[in-house]
Amino acid sequence: MQISNKPFLKWAGNKFSLLNKIKAVLPAGGRLVEPFVGTGAVFLNTEYKKYWINDLNTDLITLYKVLAENPQKFIRFAEKIFTPEDNTEDRYYKLRSQFNESTDPYEKSRIFLYMNRHGYNGLCRYNSKGKFNIPFGRYKKVYFPKEEMLNFAQKITPTKLTSLSFEAVMKKAKLGDVIYCDPPYAPLSETANFTGYHTSNFSSNQQEELAMLAKELAKKGIPVIISNHDTPFTRKLYQGAIIEAFTVQRVISCNINERNRAKELLAIFN
């Protein structure tokens, strides 16, 4: 399968490396709905007639909207802070503070992109007050993803963009939709709960709610595919679904020796 459109953002759980596995199980349909779009790797590399992409992270969706509105203008604006002079600890923390205080979506989107590329490991995390708190990444050279942004903008132009809960999105699904869900993963163990993608964690109750909605939609003829860790908890959640299991190489750690392989699955409800 051809894969050509790489996301322009770095992101924990980015599905670019798993696209062939995901595309192999995505059924045909009139519209792809992604309640947890993240970087949009699946959206970018599929050919549905319509799309609805959603993410609870309003900064992420705002960036996508700003980019779609006038790609060339925003790219020129964003590129101005991708210089060697801007790649310093002092400059990073000044811009991070500016981001956390700003109410201007255009300015916030530019800094959000900057922090994604200059921050530690491309992580996106907020404190209990909703302030972005990822530290400086200390990269010697930072790549500005101009071509990837242009490709994204071209693809996203006719797309529905929202920042709603996954429940709100899935409850509005209709016949002809195909739903792909990439939620914050269930922990591999009780001590490995890495779910801090946004201001609130994704709880076990939410994992259960997602599985329940998937089963309800499948009964109505709306297929749902869910990515997650392969654990006894998720196996129990996804009883009745077709399971595609595999292992993946973890890339979230800066230390290559700590990038272990992990078991993942695709749960297919249809």
N, C-alpha and C positions, 0 to 999 in steps of 0.2 A: 504494500500500500504506500502511495506517495505521501510523504510528510514534508511540507516545505515552509510552513509559517510558524516561526518560533516566537513565543511571547516576548514582549519587550520588558517585562518585569521579572525580577527574581522573586521566588515565593516558596515558602515551606509547603511541601506536598504538590509541587508543580507536576502535572501529568504528562508533560511533553515526552518523557522517555517511555511512557506506557501507552502511547497513542495507538499503536497497532493492536494491542490487546483490547483496548476499549472500543475502537472502531469495529473490531471483529464481532462484537456482541451488540452493537447499537442497531436496532431495527430501522426499517424505513418509516418515514412519517412526514407530515407536512411542516412540523415545527419542532425544533429542539429547544427544550426548556432546561436551563441550568440554575437551580436555586443557590448554588455555591460556586460561582463562576471562577473565582480566583484570577489567575492570569489569562484564562480563556483559551488554553491550549486545545481543548476539544472543540470548542466553538470555532476556532480559527482553522481547523483542519478537517471540517466536515462540510457537506454540501446539501444542507436542508434548505427548503424554500424560504423559511422564516425562522427567526430565533427570538427567544426571550432570555436574556441573561440578567442574573440577579446576584447580589451579594449583600450581606448585612453590613459590610464595611462601606460606609457612605463616602469615605475619602477615595476609595478605589473606584466606585461607580462615578463619582464626580470627575475624577481624572479621565475616565473613559468618555464621559459626556463632553468635557472640555476639548479633548483631543479630536473627537468626531466633529465638533462644530466648525473648527478651522484648523486642520492638521498642520499646515505649513506655518501658520502664525504661531501656534503653540510650540511647535518644535524649535523654531528660532528663539522663542522666549526662554524655553527650558534649557537649551544648549548653552546659554550665556553663563550658567553657573556650573558647567562641567569643564572647569579649567584646572590646571595644576594649583593655582592660587586658592581655589575653592576646596581642594582636597586636603584640608588640614583639620585637626581636631577642633581648633578654635572656631573656624568658619562653620564646621558642621553643627556645633552646639548652638551657635548664634542662629543659624537657619532653622534648626529644630525648635528653638524657642519661638522664633517668628511664626513657624507653622502652628504651634500650639496656641498662639494668641490670635492668629488671623481669622477673619471671617470672610475673606475674599476667596471664592472658589478657584479663581484663575491662579492666584499666587500660591494657594495651598496645594493645588495640583502640581505646580512646578516643583515645589519643595518636596512633596510626597515622592515624586519620581527621583529627585536628587537623593533623598534619604534611602530609598529602595536600593539605589546603586552604590551609595557611599556608606550605608549603615552596616552593622555587623551581620554578615552572612545573608543579607537581603531579607532579614526577618521583619515582620510587621507585628508590633505589640503595643498595647496601650495600658496605662495604669488605671487604678480604680476611679480616677477623675476624668478618664478619657483622653489623657495626654500621651502622645507618642513618646516612648521611652527607650527605644533601641539605641545602644551606644555606637560611637564612631567605629568604622570597620577597618581602618588602617590599610587600605589597598594602595599599592604603589601607583597603579594606573587604573582609571575607571572608564569603562566603555560607555559611550553614549549610543543608545539603540535607535538611531534615526530610521533605518530601513524597516526595522521591525515595527516601529510606531506608524510608519506610513502604510504598511501592510495591514495593521490592525485597524487603522482609520478607514481604509477602503472596505474592509470586511464588515465593519460595525455600522456603517451608514444607515441601513434600513432596519436596524435591530432595536427591539424594545429593551430599555435599560431601567432597572428598578433597584431599590435598596430596601427590601422587605424581609420579613421572616420567611424561612423555608415553608412553614405551614401555610402562610398567606398565598405564596406562589403555587404550591402544589394543590391547594383547594380550588384554585381557579383554572386548573388544567382541564383540557377538553379532548374529545376524541380527535385523533390525528396527531396529537402531541406525543413526543418521546421525551422522557425526563431522565437526565443524567445528574446524579447527586454525588458530589465529592465533599462530604462534610468534614469538619475536624475529626480526626480519627479517634476511635476508642483506644484507650491505652493498652499497650502490650502487656503491662502488668500493673498492679496497684500502685507502684512507685514510679511509673513512667507516664504520668498523665500530662502529656504535652498538648494542651488544647488552647493555649493563650493567643489565638489569632486576633481576638478582638477584646473589648473591655470585659466581656463575660465568657466564662468557660462553656463548652458544649457538654452538657451533663448526660449521664446515662439515661435519664428520663427523656431527654431530647433524642437520643439515639433510638430509644424505643418508639417514640412518637413518629420518627422518620420511617422506621420499618413498618409501623402500622399503616401510615398513609400510603406507603408503596404497595402494600397488600390490597388496600381498598381501591386504589387506582387501577391496579392490575385486573381486579374483578370487573371494573368498568370498561376494560379494553384499552387502557392507557399504560403502556409499558414503562417500567422504572428500572434503571440500573444504578446501583450504589457501589462506590469504592469504599473500602475500609481495611483495617488490619484483620488478619485471619486469626481469631482467638475463639476460645470456647464461648465467650459472651456474644460475639457477632454471629457465630454459627447458630446459636440458639435464637437470636433475634431474627435471622433470615431463614428460618425453617420454612420449607415450601418453595423457596427460590432455587433457581439453577445457580450453582456456585462454580466460578472459575477461580482456582487458587494458583498462586505463583509466589516467587520470592523476588525482592527488589533490593538494590544497593542503596543504602541511606546516604544522602549527600548533605545533610543539615549541619554536620559538625565541620569546623575549620580544620580539625585534626584528622587527617586521612586515615590514621590508625583506629579512629573511633567510628568510622563509617561502616557499620555492620550491616549485614543482610537482614531483612525483615520479611515476615510472611504477610502477604496481602491477598485480598480477594475482590472479585466482582460478583455482586449478588444481582441476579437477573429475574425480575418479576414481570411475567407476561401471561 
